[in-house]
Amino acid sequence: MHIRWLEDFVCLAQAGSLARAAELRNVTPPAFGRRMQALEVWAGAPLIDRSAYPVRLTREGRQFLEAAQTALRTLDETRMALRAAHRADARTLTIATGKTLARSMVPAWLAGLRHAMRDDPAGAGFRTRLSTHSTHDALERFTEGDADFLLCYSPHDLPVMLDDARYQFHAVGVERLVCVSAANARGGPEFRLQKPKAGARPAPVPMIAYAETLTMGRMVNQEIARRKLASWLDVIAVSDFAESVHEMVRQKMGLAWLPARLIADDLHTGRLVRADLPGGDTADLALDIRLYRPRTAMRPLAEAFWMAATAG
């Protein structure tokens, strides 16, 4: 039996829907359903009445829910007490985040926070450990208690789903994904989004894409579908690493949507230029950057960091 099964079960009891609970737990509904079936096999009794909507717990399920909540609460409290007592370095904060944010946004953001906290006795002189992962793995590290905070992208149409009863967030910034290309000899884009003239069938424009597993990949694919651009673009490479997409664009392989912070220097020098549709129709996409924390009280250093990060 896995602890996450208990967390899934408690989430289901609160959500009243397998689909909604799966969304909150960041897994697909079929995977969530298999977890619940495995939990029932382990418990040796049916816990969920699937014939009702919203989903109801059976008599055994209600009894098991109380035990699951007590067990999770006890484990959480014990783990936090042990970590607080035996933390290797009490002056270190761990932030789970993605590789792109760790490079493009975190350095300047952290420098500003360290300056803001310099006179706070609880926060002065702290150290930071960045734990960089995919969004899914960063979420897991954070929810399992291996990081004090989670810093992640959260698109307006595809927001990060964490249990509001256990976690809270603050939007600490906005990132723009900008459609760009390497510059040609005239300083214009080597490749550009453009609508073909009526009756014309131009060759598709080469594009470097993100893997669908990435938040940015899902956002870009949605934008391409919304603008009906798929037939005008030829995806010649796919990567799950934004810096790799960036370099391929610099090498004049195709256009791509890239984070504005990541390519600021290239845009300033003119090595990369915007590849939007003609006529000033920008294809920018906006992503919120969120900082998450547990709702339970944290150690003084973490609370001081949160106060500085959310000030103003």
C-alpha positions, 0 to 999 in steps of 0.5 A: 500500500502506498501513502499516495493511495491514501491521499488519493482516497481523501481527495476523492472523498472531498471532490466527489468525482473521480475525474475531478480528484484525478485532476487535483492529483495531477494524474489521468482518470484511468490511472486514478481509477486503477489506484483506487481499485488497488487500494480496495484490494489492499483494504479487502472491501469496497470503499467507493459506491460507483453507482452514485453521482456524485461518487459516494463512499460505502459504509466501509469507505467512510470508516476507512476515510477517518483512519486514512485522514488520521494516518496522513495527519500523524505521518505529516506531523511526525515527518515535519517534526523530525525534519525540523529537529534533524535538518542538516542545514537550518539556514537552507531553503529548498525550492523545487522548480523547472530548469528553464525557470532556474536559468531565466527567472530565479537568479534575479528574483532570488537576488532581489529577495536576498536584498529585501530580507537582509535586515530580517533576523529570521531571513538574513544570510540564508542559502538556497538549494534549487531542485530542478525537475519536470513540472510533474516531478517538481510537484511530486518533490514539493507535495512529498515534503522534499522542498519548502516551496514550488516555483512553476509556470501555471498557464491561464488555460492549464493551471497547476492543480494542487489541493487548495485545502493544503497549499496556497500560492502567490503569483510572483511574475508573468512569462511571455512565450514569444514566437521568434526566428534567427535573423536573416542577412537583412535583420528580418526573420529567417522564418515567419508565421504567415497565412498563404494567399488564396489558392496558394500552397506554400511550403510549410515553415519549419518549427522546433516544438516542445514535447507534449509533456511540457506545460509550454508544449501544451500551450503552444499546441493549443495556440497553433490549433486556435489559429489553425496554423498546423498545416502551415508548420512543419515540426522538424524537431521536438525537445523536452528542454527549452534551452535545446529549442533555443539553440536550434532556433539560433542555428536557423533550423526553424521558428519556435515559441521561447520564454522572453526572459530566456532570449532577452539577450538574443532579442537585444542583439538582433540575433533572434527576431520576432516571427509573428504574423504580418500586420502586427498580429502578435502570437505571444502567450502568457504564463503566470509564475506561481510560488506555492507553499503548504498552508501549515505553519513553516519554520521562521526562515521559510515564513520570512521568505514567503513574506518577502516574496509576496510583499507588494 
